[in-house]
Amino acid sequence: MRTRSELQFARDPIVPLPVLDLVWKLALPEGVDRDHYYCNPMSAGPHLAKIPFLPRCLVNGFGMDPTVDRQRDFVQMLISMGVNVEAHFEDVGFHRIEIVDPRRHDALITLYKEFISVPNLGFNIEN
């Protein structure tokens, strides 16, 4: 099933839908679809029991990225499972904008540095 952002940005110059489909076709085991837990962490699989024990996570996305709806869903799933998530979403920007925009590159590096500088007390052992 296509998300709203995938349909809205189907002709994205960086990751148009045929490219996304090809990436998953090449990455997934033969005979499985995109509901495989490798690319859809919301699907059933052995990984679900481990998610509540993840350490603090950082998710960064942009409103003009075909994958942004899946990123937002992923953040909501992590939060619902008790994971400490720092989510940064901006309305303006596209998939991998930091490669072509030096200001976005610098901002992303700063975001990474700030995220890393906060002490992580290890894995989430409360769950």
DSSP file (Angstrom, degrees, kcal/mol; ACC not computed):
  #  RESIDUE AA STRUCTURE BP1 BP2  ACC     N-H-->O    O-->H-N    N-H-->O    O-->H-N    TCO  KAPPA ALPHA  PHI   PSI    X-CA   Y-CA   Z-CA
    1    1 A M              0   0    0      0, 0.0     2,-0.2     0, 0.0     0, 0.0   0.000 360.0 360.0 360.0 132.1    0.0    0.0    0.0
    2    2 A R        -     0   0    0      1,-0.1     2,-0.1     2,-0.0     3,-0.0  -0.567 360.0-131.5 -81.4 142.2    1.3    3.4   -1.0
    3    3 A T     >  -     0   0    0     -2,-0.2     4,-2.1    63,-0.2     5,-0.2  -0.436  26.4-106.3 -85.0 167.4    1.5    6.2    1.6
    4    4 A R  H  > S+     0   0    0      1,-0.2     4,-2.8     2,-0.2     5,-0.2   0.912 121.5  49.5 -59.3 -43.6    0.2    9.7    0.9
    5    5 A S  H  > S+     0   0    0      1,-0.2     4,-2.2     2,-0.2    -1,-0.2   0.863 108.1  53.4 -68.5 -34.0    3.8   11.0    0.6
    6    6 A E  H  4 S+     0   0    0      2,-0.2    -1,-0.2     1,-0.2    -2,-0.2   0.922 114.5  41.6 -64.1 -42.0    4.8    8.3   -1.8
    7    7 A L  H >< S+     0   0    0     -4,-2.1     3,-1.1     1,-0.2    -2,-0.2   0.903 114.7  50.7 -70.7 -41.0    1.8    9.2   -4.0
    8    8 A Q  H 3< S+     0   0    0     -4,-2.8     3,-0.2     1,-0.3    -2,-0.2   0.868 122.5  31.6 -65.0 -36.6    2.3   12.9   -3.7
    9    9 A F  T >< S+     0   0    0     -4,-2.2     3,-2.0    -5,-0.2    -1,-0.3  -0.123  76.8 132.9-113.8  35.7    6.0   12.7   -4.5
   10   10 A A  T <  S+     0   0    0     -3,-1.1     7,-2.0     1,-0.3    -1,-0.2   0.775  77.5  45.9 -58.1 -28.6    5.9    9.8   -6.9
   11   11 A R  T 3  S+     0   0    0     -3,-0.2    -1,-0.3     5,-0.2    -4,-0.1  -0.004  79.7 155.8-105.4  28.4    8.0   11.7   -9.4
   12   12 A D    <   -     0   0    0     -3,-2.0    -3,-0.0     3,-0.3    53,-0.0  -0.288  45.2-135.0 -53.9 135.4   10.6   12.9   -6.9
   13   13 A P  S    S+     0   0    0      0, 0.0    -1,-0.1     0, 0.0    -4,-0.0   0.742 101.0  39.4 -69.8 -21.4   13.9   13.6   -8.7
   14   14 A I  S    S+     0   0    0      1,-0.2    -2,-0.0    81,-0.0    82,-0.0   0.907 135.5   8.8 -91.6 -52.3   15.9   11.8   -6.0
   15   15 A V  S    S+     0   0    0     -6,-0.1    -3,-0.3     4,-0.1    -1,-0.2  -0.603  74.2 179.9-132.6  73.7   13.8    8.8   -5.2
   16   16 A P    >>  -     0   0    0      0, 0.0     4,-2.1     0, 0.0     3,-1.1  -0.295  47.6 -96.4 -66.1 161.0   10.9    8.4   -7.5
   17   17 A L  H 3> S+     0   0    0     -7,-2.0     4,-3.0     1,-0.3     5,-0.2   0.852 123.5  55.9 -51.8 -43.1    8.6    5.4   -6.9
   18   18 A P  H 3> S+     0   0    0      0, 0.0     4,-2.0     0, 0.0    -1,-0.3   0.876 109.3  48.5 -59.9 -33.4   10.3    3.1   -9.4
   19   19 A V  H <> S+     0   0    0     -3,-1.1     4,-2.7     2,-0.2    -2,-0.2   0.930 111.3  49.0 -70.0 -45.0   13.6    3.7   -7.6
   20   20 A L  H  X S+     0   0    0     -4,-2.1     4,-2.2     1,-0.2     5,-0.2   0.936 112.2  49.2 -57.7 -46.0   12.1    3.0   -4.2
   21   21 A D  H  X S+     0   0    0     -4,-3.0     4,-2.3     1,-0.2    -1,-0.2   0.903 111.5  48.9 -60.8 -41.8   10.5   -0.2   -5.5
   22   22 A L  H  X S+     0   0    0     -4,-2.0     4,-2.5    -5,-0.2     5,-0.2   0.909 107.9  54.2 -65.9 -42.2   13.8   -1.3   -7.1
   23   23 A V  H  X S+     0   0    0     -4,-2.7     4,-1.9     1,-0.2    -2,-0.2   0.943 112.8  42.9 -56.8 -48.6   15.7   -0.6   -3.8
   24   24 A W  H  X S+     0   0    0     -4,-2.2     4,-2.4     1,-0.2    -1,-0.2   0.880 111.1  55.1 -68.3 -36.3   13.4   -2.8   -1.9
   25   25 A K  H  < S+     0   0    0     -4,-2.3    -1,-0.2     1,-0.2    -2,-0.2   0.912 113.7  41.8 -61.1 -41.1   13.3   -5.5   -4.5
   26   26 A L  H  < S+     0   0    0     -4,-2.5    -1,-0.2     1,-0.2    -2,-0.2   0.799 118.9  45.2 -75.2 -28.9   17.1   -5.7   -4.4
   27   27 A A  H  < S+     0   0    0     -4,-1.9    -2,-0.2    -5,-0.2    -1,-0.2   0.782  99.4  77.0 -87.8 -28.2   17.3   -5.5   -0.6
   28   28 A L  S  < S-     0   0    0     -4,-2.4     3,-0.1    -5,-0.2     6,-0.1  -0.475  90.2 -96.5 -87.1 153.4   14.5   -8.0    0.4
   29   29 A P    >   -     0   0    0      0, 0.0     3,-1.7     0, 0.0    -1,-0.1  -0.340  57.1 -86.4 -60.2 147.9   14.7  -11.7    0.4
   30   30 A E  T 3  S+     0   0    0      1,-0.2     3,-0.1    -4,-0.1    -4,-0.0  -0.293 111.9  21.9 -58.7 135.7   13.3  -13.3   -2.8
   31   31 A G  T 3  S+     0   0    0      1,-0.3     2,-0.3    -3,-0.1    -1,-0.2   0.426  98.5 105.3  89.5  -0.8    9.5  -13.8   -2.6
   32   32 A V    <   -     0   0    0     -3,-1.7    -1,-0.3    -7,-0.1     2,-0.1  -0.784  55.6-143.3-110.2 158.6    8.7  -11.3    0.2
   33   33 A D    >   -     0   0    0     -2,-0.3     3,-1.8    -3,-0.1    -1,-0.0  -0.387  41.5 -78.2-108.2-170.8    7.0   -8.0   -0.2
   34   34 A R  T 3  S+     0   0    0      1,-0.3    -2,-0.0    -2,-0.1     5,-0.0   0.458 118.5  75.1 -74.3   1.4    7.5   -4.6    1.6
   35   35 A D  T 3   +     0   0    0      4,-0.1    -1,-0.3     7,-0.1     2,-0.1   0.406  69.0 117.0 -87.5   2.9    5.5   -5.8    4.6
   36   36 A H  S X> S-     0   0    0     -3,-1.8     4,-1.9     1,-0.1     3,-1.4  -0.459  79.7-119.7 -64.9 141.5    8.6   -7.8    5.5
   37   37 A Y  T 34 S+     0   0    0      7,-0.3    -1,-0.1     1,-0.3     8,-0.1   0.671 106.4  74.2 -64.1 -15.3   10.0   -6.6    8.8
   38   38 A Y  T 34 S+     0   0    0      1,-0.2    -1,-0.3     2,-0.1    -4,-0.1   0.895 117.7  15.5 -62.4 -38.6   13.3   -5.7    7.2
   39   39 A C  T <4 S+     0   0    0     -3,-1.4    -2,-0.2     1,-0.2    -1,-0.2   0.521 130.8  49.8-114.0  -7.9   11.7   -2.7    5.6
   40   40 A N    ><  -     0   0    0     -4,-1.9     3,-2.3     1,-0.1    -1,-0.2  -0.762  58.8-179.0-130.2  87.2    8.4   -2.4    7.6
   41   41 A P  T 3  S+     0   0    0      0, 0.0    -4,-0.1     0, 0.0    -1,-0.1   0.613  79.4  67.7 -65.5  -9.4    9.2   -2.4   11.3
   42   42 A M  T 3  S+     0   0    0     -3,-0.1    -5,-0.1     2,-0.1     2,-0.1   0.601  85.3  91.0 -82.3 -10.5    5.5   -2.1   12.0
   43   43 A S  S <  S-     0   0    0     -3,-2.3     5,-0.1     1,-0.1    -7,-0.1  -0.363  92.5 -84.6 -81.3 164.1    4.9   -5.6   10.6
   44   44 A A  S    S+     0   0    0     -2,-0.1    -7,-0.3    -9,-0.1    -1,-0.1  -0.338  70.6 117.7 -66.2 147.2    5.0   -8.8   12.7
   45   45 A G  S >  S-     0   0    0     -9,-0.1     3,-1.3    -3,-0.1     4,-0.3  -0.924  76.2 -78.6 168.0 171.6    8.3  -10.4   13.2
   46   46 A P  T 3  S+     0   0    0      0, 0.0     3,-0.5     0, 0.0     4,-0.3   0.664 115.6  70.5 -66.6 -15.3   11.0  -11.4   15.8
   47   47 A H  T >> S+     0   0    0      1,-0.2     3,-1.3     2,-0.1     4,-1.1   0.762  78.6  76.8 -72.4 -25.8   12.2   -7.8   16.0
   48   48 A L  T <4 S+     0   0    0     -3,-1.3     3,-0.4     1,-0.3    -1,-0.2   0.852  89.6  54.8 -59.2 -37.6    9.1   -6.5   17.8
   49   49 A A  T 34 S+     0   0    0     -3,-0.5    -1,-0.3    -4,-0.3    -2,-0.1   0.750 109.5  48.9 -67.5 -22.3   10.1   -8.0   21.2
   50   50 A K  T X4 S+     0   0    0     -3,-1.3     3,-1.7    -4,-0.3    -1,-0.2   0.692  88.8  82.7 -90.1 -20.3   13.4   -6.2   21.0
   51   51 A I  G >< S+     0   0    0     -4,-1.1     3,-2.1    -3,-0.4    -1,-0.1   0.873  83.2  58.9 -57.7 -43.3   12.1   -2.7   20.1
   52   52 A P  G 3  S+     0   0    0      0, 0.0    75,-0.3     0, 0.0    -1,-0.3   0.705 103.5  55.9 -61.3 -14.8   11.2   -1.6   23.7
   53   53 A F  G <  S+     0   0    0     -3,-1.7    71,-0.5    -4,-0.1    -2,-0.2   0.350  79.3 121.2 -98.8   5.6   14.9   -2.2   24.7
   54   54 A L    <   -     0   0    0     -3,-2.1    70,-0.5    69,-0.2    30,-0.3  -0.354  63.8-119.9 -65.5 147.8   16.4    0.1   22.0
   55   55 A P        -     0   0    0      0, 0.0    68,-0.1     0, 0.0    -1,-0.1  -0.215  58.2 -51.7 -73.9 178.5   18.5    3.0   23.3
   56   56 A R        -     0   0    0     66,-0.4     2,-0.3    27,-0.1    29,-0.2  -0.226  66.5-152.4 -51.6 137.7   17.5    6.6   22.5
   57   57 A C  E     -a   85   0A   0     27,-2.5    29,-3.1    -3,-0.1     2,-0.4  -0.870  11.4-149.5-121.8 151.0   16.9    7.0   18.8
   58   58 A L  E     -a   86   0A   0     -2,-0.3     2,-0.4    27,-0.2    29,-0.2  -0.981  13.8-177.9-118.9 129.0   17.1   10.0   16.3
   59   59 A V  E     -a   87   0A   0     27,-2.3    29,-2.9    -2,-0.4     2,-0.4  -0.997   2.8-174.1-127.8 129.9   14.9   10.2   13.3
   60   60 A N  E     +a   88   0A   0     -2,-0.4     2,-0.3    27,-0.2    29,-0.2  -0.980  13.9 156.8-125.7 132.7   15.2   13.1   10.8
   61   61 A G  E     -a   89   0A   0     27,-2.7    29,-1.9    -2,-0.4     2,-0.4  -0.968  29.1-135.2-153.0 168.5   12.9   13.7    7.9
   62   62 A F  E >   -a   90   0A   0     -2,-0.3     3,-1.7    27,-0.2    29,-0.2  -0.966  22.8-125.9-131.7 144.4   11.5   16.3    5.5
   63   63 A G  T 3  S+     0   0    0     27,-3.1    28,-0.2    -2,-0.4    29,-0.1   0.646 108.0  53.8 -64.2 -18.1    8.0   17.0    4.3
   64   64 A M  T 3  S+     0   0    0     29,-1.8    31,-0.4    26,-0.2    -1,-0.3   0.113  84.1 107.5-104.8  21.9    8.8   16.7    0.6
   65   65 A D    X   -     0   0    0     -3,-1.7     3,-1.9    29,-0.2     4,-0.3  -0.855  69.3-138.4 -99.1 129.6   10.4   13.2    0.9
   66   66 A P  T 3  S+     0   0    0      0, 0.0     3,-0.3     0, 0.0     4,-0.2   0.737 105.0  51.0 -58.6 -20.9    8.4   10.3   -0.5
   67   67 A T  T 3> S+     0   0    0      1,-0.2     4,-1.9   -62,-0.1     3,-0.3   0.419  79.4  99.7 -95.8   2.1    9.4    8.3    2.6
   68   68 A V  H <> S+     0   0    0     -3,-1.9     4,-2.6     1,-0.2     5,-0.2   0.843  78.0  54.7 -63.9 -35.7    8.4   10.8    5.2
   69   69 A D  H  > S+     0   0    0     -4,-0.3     4,-2.4    -3,-0.3    -1,-0.2   0.907 109.4  48.1 -64.6 -39.4    5.0    9.2    6.1
   70   70 A R  H  > S+     0   0    0     -3,-0.3     4,-2.3    -4,-0.2    -1,-0.2   0.872 110.7  52.1 -67.0 -35.8    6.8    5.9    6.9
   71   71 A Q  H  X S+     0   0    0     -4,-1.9     4,-2.3     2,-0.2    -2,-0.2   0.927 110.3  47.7 -64.6 -43.9    9.3    7.8    9.0
   72   72 A R  H  X S+     0   0    0     -4,-2.6     4,-2.3     2,-0.2    -2,-0.2   0.910 111.9  49.8 -64.1 -42.0    6.5    9.5   11.0
   73   73 A D  H  X S+     0   0    0     -4,-2.4     4,-2.3     1,-0.2    -1,-0.2   0.900 109.4  52.7 -61.7 -40.4    4.8    6.1   11.4
   74   74 A F  H  X S+     0   0    0     -4,-2.3     4,-2.6     2,-0.2    -2,-0.2   0.917 108.1  50.2 -61.6 -44.7    8.0    4.6   12.6
   75   75 A V  H  X S+     0   0    0     -4,-2.3     4,-2.6     1,-0.2    -1,-0.2   0.930 110.5  49.9 -59.8 -45.7    8.5    7.3   15.2
   76   76 A Q  H  X S+     0   0    0     -4,-2.3     4,-2.5     1,-0.2    -1,-0.2   0.889 110.4  50.2 -62.0 -39.1    5.0    6.8   16.5
   77   77 A M  H  X S+     0   0    0     -4,-2.3     4,-1.2     2,-0.2    -1,-0.2   0.933 110.7  49.1 -64.3 -45.1    5.6    3.0   16.8
   78   78 A L  H ><>S+     0   0    0     -4,-2.6     5,-2.6     1,-0.2     3,-0.6   0.933 112.6  47.7 -59.5 -46.4    8.8    3.6   18.7
   79   79 A I  H ><5S+     0   0    0     -4,-2.6     3,-2.0     1,-0.2    -1,-0.2   0.918 108.6  54.1 -60.8 -44.1    7.1    6.0   21.1
   80   80 A S  H 3<5S+     0   0    0     -4,-2.5    -1,-0.2     1,-0.3    -2,-0.2   0.739 107.9  51.7 -64.2 -21.4    4.2    3.6   21.6
   81   81 A M  T <<5S-     0   0    0     -4,-1.2    -1,-0.3    -3,-0.6    -2,-0.2   0.263 124.0-102.8 -99.5  11.0    6.7    0.9   22.6
   82   82 A G  T < 5 +     0   0    0     -3,-2.0     2,-0.3     1,-0.3    -3,-0.2   0.610  69.3 148.5  85.4  12.5    8.4    3.1   25.1
   83   83 A V      < -     0   0    0     -5,-2.6     2,-0.8    -6,-0.2    -1,-0.3  -0.621  52.4-120.8 -82.7 138.6   11.5    4.1   23.2
   84   84 A N        -     0   0    0    -30,-0.3   -27,-2.5    -2,-0.3     2,-0.4  -0.706  42.1-176.2 -77.9 112.4   13.0    7.5   23.8
   85   85 A V  E     -a   57   0A   0     -2,-0.8     2,-0.7   -29,-0.2   -27,-0.2  -0.937  26.0-161.0-120.7 133.3   12.9    9.1   20.4
   86   86 A E  E     -a   58   0A   0    -29,-3.1   -27,-2.3    -2,-0.4     2,-0.5  -0.948  22.7-171.6-107.8 109.7   14.1   12.5   19.2
   87   87 A A  E     -a   59   0A   0     -2,-0.7     2,-0.5   -29,-0.2   -27,-0.2  -0.888  11.1-173.8-109.8 130.7   12.3   13.3   16.0
   88   88 A H  E     +a   60   0A   0    -29,-2.9   -27,-2.7    -2,-0.5     2,-0.4  -0.959  11.1 168.9-125.0 111.7   13.1   16.2   13.8
   89   89 A F  E     -a   61   0A   0     -2,-0.5     2,-0.4   -29,-0.2   -27,-0.2  -0.983  11.8-168.8-124.5 134.4   10.8   16.8   10.8
   90   90 A E  E     -a   62   0A   0    -29,-1.9   -27,-3.1    -2,-0.4   -26,-0.2  -0.956  21.1-141.2-120.0 141.4   10.9   19.9    8.6
   91   91 A D  S    S+     0   0    0     -2,-0.4     2,-0.6   -29,-0.2    -1,-0.1   0.894  89.8  58.6 -66.3 -40.2    8.1   20.8    6.1
   92   92 A V  S    S+     0   0    0    -29,-0.1     2,-0.2   -30,-0.1    -1,-0.1  -0.822  85.4  65.7-100.0 123.4   10.6   22.1    3.5
   93   93 A G        -     0   0    0     -2,-0.6   -29,-1.8   -31,-0.1     2,-0.2  -0.661  58.5-130.4 145.2 160.5   13.2   19.7    2.3
   94   94 A F    >   -     0   0    0     -2,-0.2     3,-1.8   -31,-0.1   -29,-0.2  -0.779  47.2 -54.7-133.7 174.3   13.6   16.5    0.3
   95   95 A H  T 3  S-     0   0    0    -31,-0.4    -1,-0.1     1,-0.3   -34,-0.0  -0.301 122.6  -3.3 -56.4 123.2   15.3   13.1    0.6
   96   96 A R  T >> S+     0   0    0      1,-0.1     3,-1.9    -2,-0.1     4,-0.5   0.786  79.5 154.2  64.0  32.6   19.0   13.6    1.1
   97   97 A I  H X>  +     0   0    0     -3,-1.8     4,-1.9     1,-0.3     3,-1.1   0.801  63.1  71.6 -58.5 -28.5   18.9   17.4    0.9
   98   98 A E  H 34 S+     0   0    0      1,-0.3    -1,-0.3     6,-0.2     7,-0.2   0.674  88.9  62.3 -65.4 -14.7   22.0   17.6    3.0
   99   99 A I  H <4 S+     0   0    0     -3,-1.9    -1,-0.3     1,-0.1    -2,-0.2   0.834 116.0  27.3 -76.5 -32.7   24.0   16.3    0.1
  100  100 A V  H << S+     0   0    0     -3,-1.1    -2,-0.2    -4,-0.5    -1,-0.1   0.581 114.2  63.4-108.0 -12.3   23.2   19.3   -2.1
  101  101 A D     X  -     0   0    0     -4,-1.9     4,-2.3     1,-0.1     3,-0.4  -0.918  61.7-161.7-118.8 106.5   22.6   22.1    0.4
  102  102 A P  H  > S+     0   0    0      0, 0.0     4,-2.6     0, 0.0     5,-0.2   0.830  92.2  55.0 -57.0 -34.1   25.6   23.0    2.5
  103  103 A R  H  > S+     0   0    0      2,-0.2     4,-2.2     1,-0.2     5,-0.1   0.908 109.8  46.0 -66.0 -40.3   23.5   24.8    5.1
  104  104 A R  H  > S+     0   0    0     -3,-0.4     4,-2.4     2,-0.2    -6,-0.2   0.865 111.0  54.0 -69.3 -35.3   21.4   21.6    5.6
  105  105 A H  H  X S+     0   0    0     -4,-2.3     4,-2.4    -8,-0.2    -2,-0.2   0.953 110.7  45.3 -60.4 -49.9   24.5   19.6    5.7
  106  106 A D  H  X S+     0   0    0     -4,-2.6     4,-2.3     1,-0.2    -2,-0.2   0.894 112.8  51.1 -61.9 -40.4   25.9   21.8    8.5
  107  107 A A  H  X S+     0   0    0     -4,-2.2     4,-2.4     2,-0.2    -1,-0.2   0.889 110.3  49.2 -64.7 -38.9   22.6   21.7   10.3
  108  108 A L  H  X S+     0   0    0     -4,-2.4     4,-2.7     2,-0.2    -2,-0.2   0.907 110.0  50.4 -67.9 -41.4   22.4   17.9   10.1
  109  109 A I  H  X S+     0   0    0     -4,-2.4     4,-2.7     2,-0.2    -2,-0.2   0.914 111.2  49.5 -61.5 -42.2   26.0   17.6   11.5
  110  110 A T  H  X S+     0   0    0     -4,-2.3     4,-2.7     2,-0.2    -2,-0.2   0.917 109.9  51.1 -61.9 -43.4   25.0   19.9   14.4
  111  111 A L  H  X S+     0   0    0     -4,-2.4     4,-2.5     2,-0.2    -2,-0.2   0.927 111.3  47.9 -59.4 -46.0   22.0   17.8   15.0
  112  112 A Y  H  X S+     0   0    0     -4,-2.7     4,-2.8     2,-0.2     5,-0.2   0.930 112.0  49.4 -60.2 -46.3   24.1   14.6   15.1
  113  113 A K  H  X S+     0   0    0     -4,-2.7     4,-2.2     1,-0.2    -2,-0.2   0.915 112.2  47.6 -61.4 -43.5   26.6   16.2   17.4
  114  114 A E  H  X S+     0   0    0     -4,-2.7     4,-0.9     2,-0.2    -1,-0.2   0.905 113.1  48.8 -64.4 -40.9   23.9   17.4   19.8
  115  115 A F  H >< S+     0   0    0     -4,-2.5     3,-0.6    -5,-0.2    -2,-0.2   0.931 114.3  45.0 -63.9 -45.3   22.3   14.0   19.8
  116  116 A I  H 3< S+     0   0    0     -4,-2.8    -1,-0.2     1,-0.2    -2,-0.2   0.831 105.8  61.5 -68.6 -32.2   25.5   12.2   20.5
  117  117 A S  H 3< S+     0   0    0     -4,-2.2    -1,-0.2    -5,-0.2    -2,-0.2   0.719  83.3  89.9 -71.7 -19.9   26.6   14.7   23.2
  118  118 A V  S << S-     0   0    0     -4,-0.9     2,-0.0    -3,-0.6    -4,-0.0  -0.656  91.6-111.7 -77.6 125.1   23.6   13.8   25.4
  119  119 A P        -     0   0    0      0, 0.0     2,-0.6     0, 0.0    -2,-0.1  -0.318  25.2-149.9 -59.8 133.1   24.6   11.0   27.7
  120  120 A N        -     0   0    0     -4,-0.2     3,-0.1     1,-0.1    -4,-0.0  -0.927   3.6-151.1-103.6 121.5   22.8    7.8   26.9
  121  121 A L        -     0   0    0     -2,-0.6     2,-0.2     1,-0.2    -1,-0.1   0.167  50.5 -97.8 -81.5  22.4   22.3    5.7   30.0
  122  122 A G  S    S-     0   0    0      2,-0.1   -66,-0.4   -66,-0.0    -1,-0.2  -0.573  72.8 -10.5  99.1-162.9   22.3    2.5   28.0
  123  123 A F  S    S-     0   0    0     -2,-0.2     2,-1.1   -68,-0.1   -69,-0.2  -0.343  77.3 -96.7 -73.9 154.9   19.5    0.5   26.7
  124  124 A N        +     0   0    0    -71,-0.5     3,-0.3   -70,-0.5    -1,-0.1  -0.600  50.2 168.2 -72.2 100.4   15.9    1.0   27.9
  125  125 A I        +     0   0    0     -2,-1.1    -1,-0.2     1,-0.2   -72,-0.1   0.425  56.1  83.7 -99.5   1.4   15.7   -1.6   30.6
  126  126 A E              0   0    0      1,-0.2    -1,-0.2   -74,-0.1   -73,-0.1   0.768 360.0 360.0 -73.9 -24.3   12.5   -0.3   32.1
  127  127 A N              0   0    0     -3,-0.3    -1,-0.2   -75,-0.3    -2,-0.1   0.453 360.0 360.0 -90.0 360.0   10.3   -2.2   29.6
